[in-house]
């Protein structure tokens, strides 16, 4: 029941906010913020009260109700350590997304908050669903609100970006649906039990000649969301054109659903097929790391640059997930969290700068430090986090991923680690072009207000905490990562795989 | 005919008599209100009578008609569709038509034709039902006499429907000359056995083509966008729902009984039709700026999707088609309901240009929300019945391993999102300089819109009862 609450609170709050939007705009914002904060506190409560490795299955909470018995579809929600961390992240970023939209969104306030909170519900559902159809259900449910967020409240070229985002993710999602049904039928033929239940299918893990194709169906959907390089082209547009809250949620959460999907579904459900594409996936990740960094460097648009850094950072996640050693997987979890925080914060900064200067163009920016030292300080912090400076989360994540991958493939590790150098180049360029340099355009803009300082300070604390004391994260995620690790490293040997 | 036969035929009789009686009534009292209420009451009465026929199912009434759960279910669906469409009429008639009473008479006749199709198990009743339906539709399509597109559409439909009938007759004649019967029950075992002569096969192909005309499979779809655009909006809703459902129900019965999807030639032909319909429907829809035409092309694509489970066959194929059609009817009624309400606010003609939908969310948020719901259901997004409909037909096809069709279908679903979203965006994000009236749905249109969106939402969250019903009524096709 707790899990259902976690999913439904944002959507419910959004609905109420939408209904009162005719009367008072501040009320809409306060109700939405309240819903997100309550949801966040609820997830923290779960984290504190329930032991992270409770039960032998590693599940902290579970809810299983019959939904469509004819098809073997159940309303099965469950939470293990990995999902818990992502749910906490979702709650945190959700509340922050509402907070940073306080002044930016002035039109259609009610429907904006409804879309935003419905999106959060969808993301929560994705992280908690343990039934394949239910998972797909939430997966698609994320699409519509995100489309609207970009299309209605975005910047200049928003329609193009929104449609591109939708077509990419929807089309790849349909292929995942085909793969889900294919898996359902294959599993049913092999065992006689027709079910979409994740744990049941996982337990029998029947391999069939179509495994590789089914796995690719899942992989394509997740790789688009992640994004992996040849299919990333929706991302720079969507991130750039979305309103600040939209970019924050896109970078902080939606990309993570791709990473989550790979680690929860694509790898464990198809262990042998996954080990077949292991090298390919790691190569794609490495290409992403380098290509994203190079592209980021050559951008003239603040948001577009940050968007490409996401491509680079998410490349590490792909490498780590398929390397599959425990260290690499722990690194992936940290990377997921800290990328969500640091990139999210950079998008917030971009939003703040744009709100004040009405531009994101590096040619027009520059020299902002003179009038906005507080903003400059925070930007420095998050840019350094993004380039992987020790003592902040991204460093821990990327370092662990590279360490863990070295045991599997030194070549890939060596190539990917050059990404660190590139990231230093683009992060310093970002700083140089925006806050440092001469104030040639005579920018004289207001510095951060209290609301913005609180928001950014909160994120800074988290990113430094992740960098200095990540142990609680390791403890929470450990149990769930063991299962994934075993399915990757078993290298096609079905028998040696320990279930759950 | 015995008493039981009459009982089994009661719904058909109610509708069959309602038409002529109403015709006589309006000859004396030219009252639209009378005609409207009479039509609603007779449709409701026929629907009630369906429940009386259930105990007698399955039974054959004359060699022509078969009253079984399948025909009862589809008659019910047709009656619900007709009821909802009738609810949409008064507001439209008030604005666009001078004498509207005869419209209702034609609707009743059309429903008679559709119900005959749903129950027919013989080529003669097939042909009779089709003709009753088509002739009523000629009148309905051209009902707004002062409008040129309406007349053009009527002529177009007349010519093409007549062509389809000719093909059908030729096909039937060929099959009859080879196999010596017109009764599905006699033909089915012979056809199912295989080893068909060339003439029989040719005849079957012609029959499939006739179905293709009626359901607007590509390449027989040319009439559909023009007719959708030209017809008065409620009539378009009728063509898109009742007419398609009844013909598809018959196609499903014919194919399932004769196991035609097992025949490699027919299979190939239908596969080609499916691929063409899906692809052509979606590609052509991408370029449209007229909402009625978009919906027309979308319906071509949807009929294409529906061929996939038809070819999959088996219990799942038939029940998934049934589920899909129910969802489709609710969705299309909701979409056209919004078009009707908008059109009823303007004297000049139907509101169908994409530009006219710009900013609808500001003028009437509820209408915009209903239209969005319908379009999302057509796309197959969760929380709408369209999602489970898509899941159901895909799963039937996976069971039968029709991967080629599935992949074409998947790509097309992705493509279709593009043009549905264009309409959605126009309503929510579009700005227009034109001064536009605020559309207000009349009370009866409101009922229709509420019922159809409730169906979409309910089965989008809890499809269990409908799946159960679909499985029960198609049980006779599983072997």
Contacts between the chains, C-beta under 8 A, distances in Angstrom:
chain1	res1	chain2	res2	distance
A	67	B	462	7.9
A	67	B	464	7.9
A	68	B	388	7.9
A	68	B	463	6.2
A	68	B	464	5.6
A	68	B	467	6.9
A	69	B	464	7.2
A	70	B	464	6.9
A	70	B	467	4.9
A	70	B	468	7.0
A	70	B	471	7.0
A	71	B	391	7.8
A	71	B	395	7.2
A	71	B	467	7.5
A	133	B	391	6.9
A	136	B	382	7.6
A	137	B	382	4.3
A	137	B	383	8.0
A	137	B	387	7.5
A	138	B	382	7.6
A	140	B	381	5.6
A	140	B	382	4.9
A	140	B	387	7.4
A	141	B	381	7.6
A	141	B	382	5.2
A	141	B	383	6.8
A	143	B	381	7.3
A	144	B	376	6.8
A	144	B	381	6.2
A	147	B	421	6.8
A	148	B	428	7.0
A	151	B	425	5.6
A	151	B	428	7.7
A	151	B	429	5.7
A	152	B	428	6.0
A	152	B	429	5.1
A	159	B	425	6.6
A	159	B	429	7.6
A	162	B	425	7.7
A	163	B	418	6.5
A	163	B	421	6.5
A	166	B	417	6.0
A	166	B	418	7.9
A	166	B	421	6.2
A	167	B	414	6.3
A	167	B	415	7.9
A	167	B	417	6.4
A	167	B	418	6.1
A	170	B	379	7.9
A	170	B	413	7.9
A	170	B	414	5.5
A	170	B	417	5.0
A	171	B	410	7.6
A	171	B	411	6.9
A	171	B	413	7.9
A	171	B	414	3.1
A	171	B	415	7.8
A	171	B	417	7.9
A	174	B	410	4.3
A	174	B	411	7.9
A	174	B	413	5.1
A	174	B	414	5.5
A	175	B	410	5.8
A	177	B	390	7.8
A	177	B	391	7.1
A	177	B	394	6.6
A	177	B	410	7.5
A	178	B	394	6.5
A	178	B	398	7.2
A	178	B	406	5.7
A	178	B	407	7.4
A	178	B	410	5.6
A	181	B	391	7.4
A	181	B	394	5.4
A	181	B	395	4.8
A	181	B	398	4.5
A	182	B	398	5.5
A	184	B	395	7.1
A	184	B	398	7.7
A	185	B	395	7.4
A	185	B	398	5.0
A	185	B	399	5.8
